[in-house]
Amino acid sequence: MRRFAAGLALMSLAAAFTAPAAPLPERIDAARLSEITRVLASDEFEGRAPGSAGEQRTIDYLIAEFRALGLQPAGEHGSWTQRVPLLHTQAPADARITVHSSRGSLDWRQGQEIATLTLRPVDRVQLTDAELVFVGYGVTAPERNWDDYRGSDMRGKVAVILINDPDFEAVPGDAAYGRFDGNAATYYARWTYKYEEAVRHGAIGALVVHETAGAGYPWSTAIAANGEGYDIVRTDPAAEKLLFQSWLARDAAIQLFRSAGLDFEALKVAARRTGFKPVPIAGARLSIDHPLQHSRIESRNVLAQIKGSKRPAESVMVAAHWDAYGIGAPDADGRRIRPGAIDDAIGVAGVLEVARVLRNAARPQRSVIFAAWTAEERGLLGSEYYAVNPVQPLATMAANLTIDVLQTAGPARDVVLIGAGQSELDDYLAQAAASQQRTVTPDAKPERALAFRADHFSLAKRGVPALLLMGIGGGVDLINGGRTAGDRFVSDYTTRCYHKTCDQWSNDWDLRGAVQDVELVLTIARQLANSRAWPRWREGLSFKTVRDESAPARERAAGAHKNRATSQ
């Protein structure tokens, strides 16, 4: 492994950035981006929900498009798809959690004080008089010398957890200050991590206290799932998932702590300081009892490829998610279909356009895999399933390039990078942007943790270097109107249309900026597919540790290629 790492270090980025000699015969086509988006966001596709009639139409359309482009299937058993078995659960609208204490009872209602769901296939969610323990931010991070659980026995207990990570509100003098990258959220900030960590410590359930600033979205977003949950089908769900997981409204949390004679704000401060230990919420006992509907849904990822000419076992992946939110409650105009045009039909259109241009160019040396994931909106589940069950080895995947939303407000002077500073792919993006006379701007609000909220993350946490382009990550510096206009586009879209019925295709879009961003993905994919470079994670990231462990596989791939070249 050390010899291979040394070899990588000697390979200069300048060599990796050398542009392929042959020019591309075609460019990304704005008209095709628009047309593909229009089709996928049409009413015929019913909002592209996993397991729906809209899914089947989506899968059929994507396969037909990839086939027409002359690509090869890259799914299971030589097919175009990968089967993704999903668990679907639904807690009742009248689900309640009751807490009894010496100072009285608290009755929390679904959609009011709590947003609770279950990701185990059980017929009933039932727990009586469970102890509650405040575990601060619920973080166990040995590499940062931090452990909120400190050996506490959580078996059969319910963890009460703060949102974000210990650094989010830390001030000088707090032990957490500067330890978790300041306001830039780490994965420890995510509610998904907090539930995972609670399971690892033996908890039976968890309540994450919702605060808008720390969560990055309001209470209305936290309750939007209405008790509905999705997960991949697991062999032993009880070993990996809590009996119940819930958001808890801030005011309800304050009442809970007060019922045990505790001060919520004081304990928040204590959780950022040296010596914090889990605090039992003395005398309070939690009970929950409600039926649960659960079923299995068969969904699919769509996978296509251009097979590499020299090193087909090595790959570069270009990906987006095909799913949206399906059919929901009627809006003010009676519309029920949530078409997901910008999120993420246009991202899928970008993937298809990259595939078209690369297919019509000289065949790349490495394979290029094109993925359209299912169930991103349900928790990155299609990409997660692939990462657990890869059709192509992740160890020899040079990079994952993900498109999740493209802006439709025109050309820009810059591109916003989500998760800046994580890998050498930042350098590739900067070089590609410079070729367009553009610059790279880091996400202005890294506390929103967007770097952990898209499908690239499923592969990144397995070590694959990943780059995310997200058109609503921050307001770009638009040619027409500057950053003010860019911010206005993001604010208007996220406030009015994000995950709603008005996320519709429009003939009035200015897709010149979207074309610029897709061409960045095209440039980087082509460079990596025609090089021997393996982009690296920056030092200090857990992703780098995972990637380093798979270095022998890349060394074997390099050796096999050398032997083939010698024999020829």
N, C-alpha and C positions, 0 to 999 in steps of 0.2 A: 504493500500500500504506500509506504514512504517513497519508494522509487517512482511509483506512478504519480504521486502528488508533486514530486520534484520535477517530473517531466512536464506536468501541466504548468508549473510555475515558469518554466523556461519558454513556454509558448506565449509569445507576446500578443497582447490584444490587437496591436497594429496588424499583425498577420491575420488574426481572426476577422478584422474589419475589412480586409481587402475585398473589394467588390468583385463579383463574378465578371469574367471578361465579356460574355455575350450579353447585350442589352435585352431587356424584356420586350417581347413583341407586342404586348398589350399593356393597358393600364386598368386600374380599378374603375369601373363604370358606374357613375352616379345613377343612371337610369335603371340599371339592373339592381342596385341596392334598393331603390325605391320600389320597383316592381315586386321583388321577392318579399319585401316587407309588407306591401299591400296585400299580397296573397295570404301570407301567414297570419296577418291581423284581420282578415276578413271574417264576417259572421259565420261563414261556412266552417271555420275551424274552431268555433265555439270557445275561444279563449284558451285553447291548447292545454287543458288540464290533464294530468296523468290519469290513465285509466278510462278516459272518456272517449266518445266517438271522435272528438276533436283530435285526440292523440293519434288514432289510427290514420286520419287524414293527413296529419303532420308527418308521421313516419313515412307514409306512402309518397308524399310530395318530396321529402328530403332524399329518399332513396332514388326516386326518379331523376332528381336534379344531379346528384352525384354520378349516377350511371350515365346520364346524358353528357356529362363533362369528360367521360372516359376514365374515371377513377376506378380503383379496385376496392372491393369490400374489405373491411378490417375488423369485422365483428367476430362473434363466436362461430366456430366451425365453418369458416369461410363465408359467413353471411354478412349482411350489412348492419346488423344490430347486435346488441348485447342485452339479454333479458335482465331486467332489474325488478326483483320481487320486493314490493313495498308493503309495509303495515300501515293501515289507515285506522285511526281511532277517533271517536267522537264522545266527549263528555257532555252531559246534558246541560242545557241552558240554565237550569236551576241548581246546578252543583253548588255546594256550600262547604266551607271549612269552618269548624267551630273550635274556639279556644276557651277553655274554662280556666279560671284562676281564682285566687282568694278574693280578688277585687271585682269579680263578676265575669260575665261571658262576653265573648266577641263573636259575632256571626258575620262571616265574610261571604259575599255573594259573587257568583261568576259574572264577570263583566263590570262589577262595581268595585269591590275592594281587592278582588283576585282575578287572575287569568290563569286557570289551572288546566292541565292536560296530562295525559298518561301515554307513555310509549311502550307499554307492555300489553300483550294480547290477553287481558284478563276480563272476565265477565263483570266483575265488581271491584271498585276501588274502595278498600275498607281499611281503616286504621283507627284505633281507639286509644285515647289518652297517651299519645306519644310525647316524649320530652322534646323541648326545643332548645337549641344551642346556637348562640350567636358566634359565628366563626369569622368575623371581620370580612375581608374581601374573598375568603375561600380559596386562597392561593397557596400552593406548595411549589416553591421554585428554588431548589437547592443551589442552582447556579447563581442565584441572586441572594443567597443566604436568607431565605424568607420561608416561613412555614406558619400559616394562620391556624392550622389544626394542632400543631405541637403535640402529637401523640394522643390527642383526645379520642376516647372510645365513642364512636358515633353509631355503633350498631343499634338499629331500631329507632334511631332518633331523627329529628328533622332539623336540617341546617338552615339557619337564617343568615343571608349573605348580602353584602353590599355590592352594587353594580360598579363596573369599571375596575381599575387596579389600584393598588395602594398609593401610587404616585399621583393619581389624578387630582386630588385636592390637597396634596402634601405641601407644606411650607418649610422653609429653612428651619432646621432643628428637629424635624420629624425624621425618624429612621428611614422612612420610605422615600424621602426627598431625593430625586435623581436616580433612584434605583430601578425604576421601571420606565425609563425613557421619557420622563416628564409628562406632558399632556398627550404625547403620541401613544395611543393605546397599543398595548401588547396583546397577545392572545389571552393572557390572564384576565383581561378586561371583559371578555365575552361571556355572556350568560351560558352559552353552550359548554365552554370550558368549566364553568362553575358547577354545572350539573354533573359533568364527567368526573370532576374531582370529588364531589360529594359521594358519588358511587364508590370511587376508589377507597374512600375512608369509611365505607360501610353504612352511610346514611340511608334511610328508607324513603325520605322525601326532602325537598328543598324549597325554600321561599327566597327569591331574589327580590330585594327591595328596589322598586322602580323610582328613579329620579331622572327627570328628562335630560339634564345636562350630561350625566354619566352614561345613560343608555344611548343617547344620540337621537332619540325620537320620543314623542309624547305618549301619555298613557293610552290615548286612542289607538295608537299603533300596537301597543302591548296587548290590548284586548281584542285586536282585530281577528285573531284566529278563532274566536268563539268556541274554545274547547276542542278544536280539531287538531289532530296531530298526525304526523307522518314519520316513518323511519324505514330504513332498510330492514328486511326480515333477518332476524338474528337467530343463531343456534340456541343461545341461552340469554334471552333478553333480561331476565332477572339479575344476571351478573353484570350487565352493562347499562341498565336503565333503572332510574328511580321508580318507585311505585307511583309517585306523582311529582310533578315539577310545576312551579307556579311563580308568576310575578305577584308581588304584594305591593299595593299602593303605599306611597310614602306615609300618608296620614294614618293608614291602618297599622303600619309598622310602628309609628310613634305611640299609638294606643297600646300595641302589644307590649312594648318595652315599659310603658308607664304602668301597665297592669302588674308588672313584676318589680316595680319600684326602681326601674332603670331609666337612664337618660339617653335617648337615642343619639342625640348630637354629641354628647360627651363620649359615647362609645365609638362613634365614627372617628373622632380625633384619636382615641386610644388605639384604634386599629392601625394607625399609621406610625405608631411609635414602638421603640424597643421594648421587648418584654411582653407584648400582647399575647394573651392566651385566650382560648375559647371561653365564652361566658355563658353558663347555663341561664336560661330565662326561668328563674326559679318559680315554682308553683304553677306555671302555665302548662297545660296539656292540650294537645291538638287531636281532633278527631275529624275524619272525613269518611263519608259513606255514600256512594252513588253508583248506579250501573254504568257500564261502559260498552258502547258499540265498537266492535272491531272487525276488520275484514282484511283480506289480502288482495292487493292490486298487482297485476302484472304490467309493468311498464317497460320501456326500452330506451337505451341510448342508441344513437345512430353513429356508425364509425366507417370512415372511408380512408383511402390512402393512395399516395403516389409512392410506389416502391422504389427504394434507393438503388442507384445504379452500381455503387461500389461497396457501400456499407449498409445494407438493408436492415441489419439487426439494430442499428443505431437510428434514433428518430428525433424529430421535432414535432410537437403537437400544436395545432391551432384549434381553438375551441370556443363555444358559446352554448348557452342553454336554450332549448327549444320551447320549454314550458312557460305558461303564464298562469293566471288565476281563475281561468274558466268562467263559469256562470255564477253570479252572486245575486244579492238583493238588488232590486231595481233602484236606479238613481232618480233624480228629480224629473228626468225626461222619460223614465220608464225603461231605460236601457239596462240590461242585465249582464251582457257579455263584457268581460274585461280582456280586451284583445292583446294587450302587451306588445304594442307596436315598437316603442322605443326600448322597452324592457321585455324581451330581448330579441324580437323578430329581426330588428335591424342588425343585431350582433350576428345572428345566424346568416343573414344576407352577406355580412362581411366575410364570414368563414367561407361561404360558397364562392365569393368573388376571389379570395386568395387562392382557393382551389382551382378556379378557372384559369387565372393568370399563370400559376405555376405549372399547371398541366399543359399549357400551350407553349411553355418555355423548355429549354434543355432539361432533361431529366436530372433531378438533384442526386447527389452522391449518397446522402442519407435518406431514409424514408421520411415522408411528411404525412402525419396522421391528422385527419380532420374529425373532430368530435362535436356532436350536438347532444347535449346532456338533457336528461329528464330531471324533474323534481328539484330544480335549484331553488324554486320559491318555497319548497317544503323543507329546506334545510341542507342544500347542496348534496342531495341524496344520490343523484345519478352519478356525479363525479366521485362521490365517496364510495359508491359500490364498485366503480371501476378501479379506484385506488386500492381497494381491498382485494379485488379480483381482476387484475390487469390482464388484458388480452395480449399486450406487448409489454416487455419488461420495463419497469420504471428506472432501473439502474442505468440503462443505456439510452434513456430519453434525455437529450441535451437540454431541452427547455419546454415549458408549457406557456403558450401565448394565448391569453384569454381576452375576449371582447365581451364586455357586459355593459351595454348601453352605449350609444354613440350620440353626440350632440347634433342637432339639426338646425343650428342657427347660423351656419356659414363658416368661412375660412377663419383660422386663428393664427396668431403669432406664436403660440406655444401649445404644448400638450401637458395636461396635468397627470402626474405620476402618482398613483396610489401605492403606498408602501415604499417610498423612496429610501434608498440607503441599505437595501437588504441584499442585493446581489449584483454581480457584474453585468447583469442584463440592463441595469441602469445606464451603463456605458454604451451598450448597443443602441438603446433608445436615444441617447443624446446624440450619437453619431448619425443615426437615421434622421432625427429631427433637424440636425444641422444641414443635411443635404436638401431639406425643404426650406432652408432659411428660417427655421423655427427653434425655439428653446424649450427646455423642460422645466416645468414648475412643480415642485412638490405639493402634495395635497395640503391645502390651507387649514384643514380641520382634521388632523390625524386622530384626534380623540374619538371620532365616530367609528373607528375600527373597520373602515371599509376594506382594508387589506385582508380581513379575515371573513368577509361576508360575500365572497364570490367563489365560483367553482375552482379557480386556480389553487385555492387554499387546500383542497382535498389532496392534491398532488404535492404541493409545497411541503406539507407537514410529513410527507413520506420522502422528502429529500429532493424532489425535482425542482430545479430553479424555475421560477415562474414570474411572469410579467402580466399585470392587469391593466388594460385600458378601459376606463369607465368615464363616460361622458358627463356624468353628474357628480363626479368626485370633487369638483370645485369649478368655479367660474373661469373659463378660459379667457384669454385676452383676444377678443374677437377683432378682426380687421374693421368691422363696422360696429363701432360702439365701445370697443375696449373691454376691460374686465367688468365694468358696470353692466354692460349688456350681457356678458357671459354669466354673471351672477344672477341677472334677471331671468335668463333662460332656465338655470338650475332651480331657482326658487319657484318659478311659475310651474315647471313640470312636477317637481316633488310635492308642492302644495296642492295642486289641482288634480294631477293625473296619475301620479305614481301608484301602481297597483289598482287603478280605478278604471271605470268604463271609458273615460275620455283619453286613455292612452291609445289613440287611434292614428292610423296612417293619414298623412295629409299631402296633398299635391302641392302645398305651399312651402314645404320644407326646402331649406337651402342645404343641400348635402355636400357642398364642397369641403366643409370641415370634416365630415364623416369620411369622405374619400381620403383626405390627408391622413387620418388616423389609421384607416385600413391599410394604406400604403406603408405606414410605419411597420405594421405587423408583417406585411408582405416582405419588406426589405430585411427585417431581422430573421424571419423564417428562412428566407433564401440564403442569407449569409451563413447561418448556422447549419443549414442542410448541405452546404457545399464547403464546410470546413471540418477540421478535426478538433475544434475547440470544445471544451466542456465548461461553460460558465459556472462560476463558483459563488456560493453564499459568502456573505461577509463573516468575519470572525465574531464569535460570541453568540451566534444564533443557534437555537436547538436544531433548526433545519440542516445546518452545516454538519452537525454531529451525525445525523441520520444519513446524509449524503456521503460522508466520509466512510461510513461502514460499508457502503456498496461499491467503493472504489475498485476492489478486485475484479468485479464484473466488467467495468470499463477497461481495465488493463487487459483482461482476456479478450475483449472485443477488439482492442487495438492490436494485440498479438495475432489474432486470427486474420485480421485484415492484412497485416504485414506478411504473414505466411502465404496468403492467397496471391498477394502482389508478387512475391518472390517466385512462386511456382509458375506464374504467368510469364 
